[in-house]
Amino acid sequence: MQPVVDPAGWSPEDLGDLASWSYQITERDTAELADAVSSFRRRRMTVERVSLDRFHLAGFASVLADVKRELTEGRGMVMLRNFPVGRFDREAIAIAYLGIGSYLGTTMSQNAHGHILGHVKDLGGDYSDANTRGYMTRAEMLFHADGSDYVGLLCLHGPKRGGESRVASSVTVYNRVLSRRPDLARVLCEDFYRSRSGEVNAGEKPWFTQPIFSFTEGYFSATGAGAAIDKAQKLPGVPPFTPAQKEAIALYRETVEECSVDIPFESGDVQFLNNFVMLHTRREYEDWREEHRKRHLLRLWLSDPEGRPIPKDQRDGRSGRGVRLKGVDLVAPLDVVAV
C-alpha cells in the first residue's frame, strides 16, 4: 500500500524511440550463433536438448548478460533485432533461439503437450472459449502476463496488417491505481480465480487462485488480470466476482490502456519480457492467405528462480514449473502441431 520505486516502473513517454533501447544483432553475433548451432548439431541431439553447457557463445554472451540484467534490474523489457531468420533453416532457428534463451533461464513447458518451443499462430480458435488460449487466435487479447519469469517472442513472419506488440509496466499500473483508489489496489492484492484452460492432470481443479499484485521480500510482482480470470467465471466451483472485484478489474484495465505502448514487431525481432513487472498483448491482425506467409512467432517460457522474488505458491506452481502434465515429455516442435 505504498508507491513502488522500481526501474521497471516506466511510462510510455519515458520509453523513447525503439532504436534507443533495442539491440541490433551484428554480423559477428550471427557468426557466433551459426558456430554454436553447428557445434550442437554435431552432437546429434534433439532440439529440446539445447542447454547452456551445449551452446557456447563468446562476445554475444556478454550482450545476453546485459539482456538479463535489463530484465531483472532494469526496465524489464528488451528487444533484439535482426535475428537471422532468413539465413538459418527452421531447425537452426530453433537451436539458436533456445540457445539464446539458455543464457537467461531454463525452458518450461508452455502447454499440455510439453512444448518448450511454442508457436503463436492463428489456428482459428475462439478467444472467448474457456479452454482456448489467446495465442491460437488472431484476436486482440486482454493485457496479461505469462506463467514464467521471462517470455521470449521471436517474429518469423508478420501479418498482412495489424498485430503490433503492446506492452505496459505493471509497476506503473499499480502506482496509478494506488494513487487513485487505494481501496481497489488492496482488492487487487487479494486472490482471484484463474482458469487453467483445461490443462490439468486428472483430479486437479480446472482453476487456481492468485493475486493480481503481490509483495515478497520487499519486491513487487504482478500477474495481470487477463482473460484467465474472466474465463474462470464460467467454471464450476468459482464464485462470481464481488462488486469490489468488478470495480477493481475495470479500473485496472482502464489504467493499463493509458500506461501501454504499441511497438512494431517485424521479422527478426525478438522481444523478452519479465512477466512479473511487464504486461503484454497484441493488436488484432489480418493475416495473409498463403500459409507460408501467415503471422508466426516462436515463444519461450523461461524460469529463473534466482530472479525476482515471487510468492512461494507461485514459484512452486505454474509460474515456476510451467504446464506439466503427468506422462508428458518435453518437446520442441519445429512447426505448429495439430492437436
C-alpha positions in Angstrom: 0.0 0.0 0.0 3.0 2.3 -0.7 4.2 3.5 -4.1 6.6 1.1 -5.7 10.0 2.5 -6.7 11.5 0.2 -9.4 13.4 0.8 -12.7 10.6 -1.2 -14.4 8.1 1.5 -13.5 8.3 3.3 -16.8 5.5 5.2 -18.6 5.1 5.5 -22.4 6.6 8.9 -22.5 9.7 7.7 -20.7 10.4 4.8 -23.1 11.6 6.8 -26.1 12.2 5.5 -29.6 12.7 1.8 -30.1 16.2 2.3 -31.5 17.3 3.8 -28.2 16.5 0.7 -26.1 16.9 -2.2 -28.6 20.0 -4.1 -29.6 20.9 -4.8 -33.3 22.3 -8.3 -33.7 25.6 -7.9 -35.6 27.3 -10.0 -38.2 29.8 -11.1 -35.6 26.9 -12.2 -33.3 25.3 -14.1 -36.2 28.6 -15.9 -36.9 28.8 -16.9 -33.2 25.2 -18.2 -33.3 26.0 -20.1 -36.5 29.1 -21.7 -35.0 27.2 -22.7 -31.8 24.4 -24.2 -33.9 26.9 -26.2 -35.9 28.6 -27.4 -32.8 25.3 -28.5 -31.3 24.3 -30.3 -34.4 27.5 -32.3 -34.4 26.3 -33.8 -31.1 23.3 -35.3 -32.9 20.9 -34.4 -30.1 17.3 -33.5 -30.5 16.5 -29.8 -30.4 14.9 -29.8 -26.9 18.4 -30.9 -25.5 19.8 -27.4 -26.1 21.3 -26.1 -22.9 23.8 -23.5 -21.6 26.6 -26.0 -21.5 25.9 -27.2 -25.0 25.6 -23.8 -26.7 28.8 -21.8 -26.3 28.9 -18.1 -27.2 31.8 -15.7 -26.7 31.2 -12.0 -27.2 27.5 -12.3 -27.7 27.3 -14.0 -24.3 28.2 -10.6 -22.7 25.3 -9.0 -24.6 22.9 -11.6 -23.2 24.3 -10.9 -19.7 23.2 -7.3 -20.3 19.8 -8.5 -21.5 19.3 -10.5 -18.3 20.4 -7.5 -16.2 17.9 -5.3 -18.0 15.2 -7.9 -17.4 15.9 -8.3 -13.7 17.2 -4.9 -12.7 16.1 -2.5 -15.4 13.0 -1.7 -17.4 12.0 -5.4 -17.6 11.9 -5.4 -21.4 14.4 -5.9 -24.2 14.2 -6.1 -27.9 16.8 -7.8 -30.0 16.6 -7.0 -33.7 18.0 -8.6 -36.9 17.8 -12.3 -35.7 18.9 -14.2 -38.9 15.5 -15.8 -39.7 16.3 -15.6 -43.4 19.7 -17.1 -43.2 19.0 -20.1 -40.9 16.8 -23.1 -41.7 13.9 -23.8 -39.2 15.9 -26.2 -37.1 18.9 -23.8 -36.9 16.5 -21.0 -35.9 15.1 -23.2 -33.1 18.5 -24.2 -31.8 19.8 -20.6 -31.9 16.7 -19.3 -30.2 16.7 -21.9 -27.5 20.5 -21.3 -27.1 19.9 -17.6 -26.5 17.2 -18.4 -24.0 19.6 -20.7 -22.1 21.6 -17.7 -21.1 18.5 -16.1 -19.5 16.8 -19.1 -17.8 15.6 -22.7 -18.1 12.9 -23.6 -20.7 9.5 -24.5 -19.4 6.5 -26.4 -20.8 4.0 -23.9 -22.2 1.0 -26.2 -22.8 -0.4 -29.6 -22.1 1.7 -31.2 -24.8 5.1 -30.3 -23.2 6.1 -27.8 -25.8 9.2 -25.8 -24.7 9.2 -24.1 -28.1 5.8 -22.5 -28.6 4.2 -21.4 -31.8 2.0 -18.3 -31.8 -0.2 -18.6 -34.8 -3.9 -18.3 -35.7 -5.4 -21.7 -35.6 -9.0 -20.4 -35.9 -9.5 -20.6 -32.1 -12.3 -18.8 -30.3 -10.7 -16.4 -27.7 -13.9 -16.3 -25.7 -13.8 -20.1 -25.1 -12.8 -21.1 -21.6 -10.3 -23.7 -22.8 -8.8 -21.7 -25.8 -5.6 -19.7 -25.2 -5.2 -16.4 -27.0 -2.1 -17.4 -28.9 -4.2 -19.8 -31.0 -6.3 -16.9 -32.3 -5.9 -13.6 -34.2 -8.0 -11.6 -31.7 -6.7 -8.7 -29.7 -6.2 -10.1 -26.2 -6.5 -8.5 -22.9 -3.2 -7.4 -21.3 -1.8 -10.3 -19.3 1.5 -11.9 -18.0 2.6 -15.4 -19.0 3.3 -18.1 -16.4 7.1 -17.8 -16.3 9.8 -15.4 -15.2 10.6 -14.4 -18.7 8.8 -14.7 -22.0 10.5 -14.5 -25.4 8.8 -13.9 -28.7 10.7 -14.3 -32.0 8.9 -13.0 -35.1 9.3 -15.3 -38.1 6.6 -13.7 -40.2 4.5 -10.7 -39.6 0.8 -10.4 -40.6 -0.6 -8.5 -43.5 -2.0 -5.8 -41.3 -2.1 -5.1 -37.5 -0.7 -7.4 -34.9 1.5 -4.7 -33.2 3.0 -5.7 -29.8 1.6 -3.9 -26.9 3.4 -3.6 -23.6 2.8 -1.9 -20.2 4.6 -1.7 -16.9 2.6 -3.4 -14.1 4.6 -1.3 -11.7 3.2 1.9 -13.2 -0.3 0.4 -13.3 -0.1 -0.5 -9.6 1.2 3.0 -8.6 -1.5 4.8 -10.6 -4.3 2.6 -9.2 -2.9 3.1 -5.7 -2.9 6.9 -6.1 -6.5 7.0 -7.4 -8.2 4.2 -5.4 -6.2 2.7 -2.6 -9.2 0.6 -1.6 -9.3 -1.0 -5.1 -5.5 -1.5 -5.0 -6.0 -3.5 -1.9 -8.6 -5.7 -3.6 -6.2 -6.4 -6.4 -3.7 -7.7 -3.8 -6.2 -10.4 -2.9 -6.8 -13.8 -4.6 -8.6 -14.1 -8.0 -9.7 -17.3 -9.6 -8.0 -18.1 -12.9 -8.8 -20.8 -15.5 -6.2 -23.4 -16.3 -7.5 -23.5 -19.9 -8.3 -27.2 -19.5 -4.6 -28.1 -19.0 -4.9 -30.2 -15.8 -4.0 -33.6 -14.5 -6.7 -36.0 -13.5 -8.3 -34.9 -10.2 -6.9 -31.3 -10.4 -9.3 -28.4 -10.2 -9.7 -26.5 -13.5 -8.8 -23.3 -11.8 -6.3 -21.8 -9.3 -6.1 -18.7 -7.3 -3.6 -15.9 -7.4 -3.5 -12.1 -6.6 -3.1 -9.6 -9.4 -0.4 -7.7 -7.3 1.9 -9.3 -4.8 4.8 -8.3 -2.5 7.5 -10.8 -1.5 10.7 -9.9 0.5 10.1 -6.3 -0.3 9.8 -6.9 -4.1 6.7 -6.1 -6.1 5.4 -8.6 -8.6 2.2 -8.9 -10.7 0.4 -11.5 -12.8 -2.1 -9.3 -14.7 -5.9 -9.5 -15.0 -6.2 -11.1 -18.4 -8.8 -13.4 -19.9 -8.0 -16.2 -17.5 -9.9 -14.5 -14.7 -12.9 -13.9 -16.9 -12.9 -17.5 -18.2 -12.7 -18.8 -14.7 -16.1 -17.3 -14.0 -17.6 -20.0 -16.3 -16.1 -22.9 -14.3 -17.8 -24.9 -11.7 -16.9 -24.0 -8.1 -15.8 -20.5 -8.9 -17.8 -17.7 -7.1 -18.9 -14.7 -9.1 -16.9 -11.5 -8.9 -17.8 -9.3 -6.0 -18.9 -5.7 -6.7 -15.5 -4.5 -5.4 -13.6 -7.0 -7.7 -15.6 -5.9 -10.7 -14.8 -2.2 -10.0 -11.1 -3.0 -9.3 -10.8 -5.0 -12.6 -12.4 -2.2 -14.6 -10.1 0.4 -13.1 -7.1 -1.9 -13.6 -7.9 -2.4 -17.3 -8.6 1.3 -17.9 -5.2 2.1 -16.3 -3.3 -0.5 -18.3 -4.5 1.1 -21.5 -3.2 4.5 -20.6 0.1 3.0 -19.5 0.6 1.0 -22.7 2.8 1.5 -25.7 2.5 -0.1 -29.2 5.7 -1.5 -30.6 6.3 -2.5 -34.2 7.1 -6.2 -34.4 8.8 -7.4 -37.6 10.5 -10.5 -38.9 13.8 -11.0 -37.0 12.6 -9.1 -33.9 13.0 -10.9 -30.5 11.1 -9.5 -27.5 12.0 -10.6 -24.0 9.8 -9.5 -21.1 9.9 -10.0 -17.3 6.4 -11.3 -16.7 6.4 -10.1 -13.1 6.8 -6.5 -13.9 5.5 -6.3 -17.6 2.1 -6.9 -19.2 1.7 -7.6 -22.8 -0.8 -8.3 -25.6 -1.1 -7.6 -29.3 -3.5 -5.8 -31.7 -5.9 -7.9 -33.7 -4.5 -8.6 -37.1 -5.4 -9.5 -40.6 -3.3 -12.4 -41.9 -2.0 -13.4 -45.3 -3.9 -16.1 -47.3 -0.8 -18.0 -48.2 0.1 -20.5 -45.4 3.8 -19.9 -45.6 3.3 -16.1 -45.1 1.0 -16.2 -42.1 1.9 -14.4 -38.9 4.1 -16.8 -36.9 6.0 -16.2 -33.7 8.2 -18.6 -31.7 7.7 -18.4 -27.9 9.9 -19.3 -25.0 8.9 -19.5 -21.3 12.0 -19.2 -19.1 12.3 -20.0 -15.4 14.8 -18.1 -13.3 14.4 -19.0 -9.6 17.3 -16.6 -8.8 15.3 -13.7 -10.4 12.6 -11.5 -8.9 11.2 -13.0 -5.6 7.6 -14.0 -6.0 5.1 -15.7 -3.6 6.1 -19.3 -2.7 2.9 -20.8 -4.0 3.5 -19.2 -7.4 7.2 -20.3 -7.5 6.1 -23.8 -6.6 3.2 -23.8 -9.0 2.6 -22.9 -12.7 4.7 -19.8 -12.6 7.8 -21.8 -11.5 7.3 -25.1 -13.3 5.2 -24.3 -16.3 2.3 -26.5 -17.6 3.4 -30.0 -16.5 1.1 -32.9 -17.1 1.9 -36.5 -15.9 3.4 -38.7 -18.6 4.1 -35.8 -21.0 7.7 -35.3 -22.2 9.2 -32.0 -23.0 9.5 -31.5 -26.8 10.4 -28.7 -29.2 8.3 -29.0 -32.3 9.7 -27.0 -35.3 6.2 -26.1 -36.5 2.6 -25.8 -35.4 1.4 -29.2 -34.3 -2.3 -30.1 -34.9 -3.6 -31.4 -31.5 
